[in-house]
Amino acid sequence: MELRDKTPVPEGYMRDGRGRLVPNPMVKPIDKLRDEVVNGIFSRCVEMNEALETFKRVVLNEILTFCELSAEQYGASIGGVKGNIQLTSFDGSIKIQVAVNESIDFGEQIIAAKALIDDCLADWTANGPDEVKVLVQDAFDSKDGRLSSKKIMGLRKFNFDDPRWKQAMEAISDAVIVVGSKNYLRVYNRNEDNGKMEALAMDGGNL
């Protein structure tokens, strides 16, 4: 994606989509008005986005403080949010969730896992589970040089007796490298009409 030119525009000019400086008298009034509307909306959107991010950080810190206070009752120190958290109001009508989503990559052990799995598939060719063959081939089909962590981790749900398969699953577990994590805040409120918990849109909702 091409970055927007941030260099100042000289007074009396406007920059067009090709980066050229166009004298104001040469720009149609409707184009000037459109530019003003678009830039005004964009500036307000940026402000609201920054305010929402600040709000989320404040709320997450508030939740963490509460969790630490709750843990103190048992003499425990949690030292930060490491997993998913759910808080519910006393009447059960409001539910707040903090979902922790970790981004993972794989170390060199994944090569050994793939080799072991290939050995299994080679021996299972005659009467092996076709579903697993397809899933394995799809899981290790890298796009842009990156493996799908979700698909590879999903292979661990298959519990085959073959020692090579078990060793491959162990190699996958050892290969996991956590490269980052992000917390997501979700708020739910009970709909009094149907009794269902409905998510409160944190992005402003639909127009």
JOQUI-V904067 format. One record per pair of residues at least 12 apart in sequence whose ideal C-beta (glycine too) atoms are under 7 Angstrom apart, sorted by the first residue. I is the first residue (numbers start at 1). GAP is how many residues later the second one is. If there is no record, write none. Layout:
BEGIN
i gap
I GAP
I GAP
END
This chain:
BEGIN
i gap
5 14
9 12
12 12
14 13
14 21
52 150
56 129
59 126
60 38
60 123
60 125
63 22
63 24
63 35
64 16
64 17
67 18
81 17
81 19
81 102
83 17
84 13
84 14
84 15
84 16
85 12
85 13
93 96
93 97
94 95
95 93
95 102
96 91
97 89
98 85
98 87
99 85
99 87
100 81
100 83
101 80
101 81
101 83
102 76
102 79
103 76
103 77
103 78
104 45
104 72
104 73
104 74
104 75
105 72
105 74
106 41
106 69
106 70
106 71
107 68
107 70
109 62
109 65
109 66
110 62
110 65
112 59
113 55
113 58
113 59
113 62
114 26
116 48
116 51
116 52
116 55
117 19
117 51
119 45
120 42
120 44
120 45
121 12
121 15
132 26
135 20
136 19
138 13
139 12
139 13
139 16
152 20
155 17
156 13
156 16
185 17
186 13
187 13
188 12
END
